[in-house]
Amino acid sequence: MSDTALGGWQNGLAGGFWRIMADDETGGMEDSAQVLPALPVLAPDSGMLAVLHEDLERAAAYKKAARASATHRAYASDWRIYEAWCGSRGLQPMPAHPEQIAAFVANQAHAGAKASTVERRVAAIGHYHRASNLPAPGAHPEAGGLREALAGIRKDKSVKKTRKDAADASALRNMLAEIKGKGLRATRDRALLALGMAAALRRSELVALRMDSVGVLERGLELYLGATKTDQAGEGATIAIPEGSRIRPKALLLDWIAAVRTLEAGVQRTPAEDAAMPLFRRLTRSDQLTERAMSDKAVARLVKHCAGAAGYDASKFSGHSLRAGFLTEAASQGATIFKMQEVSRHKTVQILSEYVRSADRFRDHAGDRFL
């Protein structure tokens, strides 16, 4: 249910109008076959109304938690684009016939949107329809034309998938070497790059880490992750990170934590408040520590900057380069797919097998003896 719909529902509750009109109240229904079955009348007394409001708010929060925050942001952006398109053509956004959505996706594809972006926008439109208790256009019996349009867009825009360069062990050491000095920013950035690669983390996972996400052990670190892109159920995962002697993720992270502790020696927080603090926090332009987490875009910018400083083509690096770097290096060092999966947490091994095949492409090559 959208915030608007929820607000209207709650206002109806407060005014005592939350009820389903019975047949005798409406003077009878002319065609009962076309009307949804009446829901039970819900009429809580005034003493329970506040409690029910709290339950409704919790329900709304759980619905929002069903998707990652990044998905919510993308859907909101897609919906604004769709609303603007509708407005420019005198159309109502909801409820929308599938042919209206087919026209919209054709417009987006013609404007240069990728097939994956177009499909996400259709998913966003369906999400907003369902949230307003309306059927998604893609589920409409007459959605065949929309599906054909999407298939044509996928075929028309099919291109070879390009993958960003991986920050493997050699590249990451070179990138770390370009972060000079012992200041707060340098200490944070070294720890972030090292941990991101060592744990094969997505940039969204890196910035979601909290102080209580880290366990310090004699042999290395443990990271405790909650809901992630491949773990929407929130079952969580624990990742082991060896201490290391080259990249040294444990030592670099402890340097950062120690720097923060020293800087905030006089700050008073409860244990719960301290545990909930972001692990990697935003710094101001003058390198003042804030209490806000870094953004995932800041991680991508950092990777690109350090790659460029180390002599690589920065345009070929992204936040994903850290995760790809671990998988690339692990495959080249002969790690099994299943050990790689323990760290990367991929639900299937198909993507991981691509890294292994890439690493094995020149190993024991059939032409080694005669080329």
Secondary structure, DSSP 4 states (H G I P E B T S, - for coil): --HHHHHHHHHHHHTT---PPPHHHHT--S-GGGSPPPPPP----HHHHHHHHHHHHHHHHHHHHTS-HHHHHHHHHHHHHHHHHHHHTT--SSS--HHHHHHHHHHHHHTT--HHHHHHHHHHHHHHHHHTT---GGGSTTTHHHHHHHHHHHHHT--PPP-PPP--HHHHHHHHHTS-SSSHHHHHHHHHHHHHHHTT--HHHHHH-BGGGEEEETTEEEEEE-SBTTBTT---EEEEEE--SSS-HHHHHHHHHHHHHHHTTT----HHHHHTSBSSEEE-TT--EEEEEPPHHHHHHHHHHHHHHTTS-GGG--THHHHHHHHHHHHHTT--HHHHHHHH--SSSHHHHHHHHHHHSSTT-TTTTT-
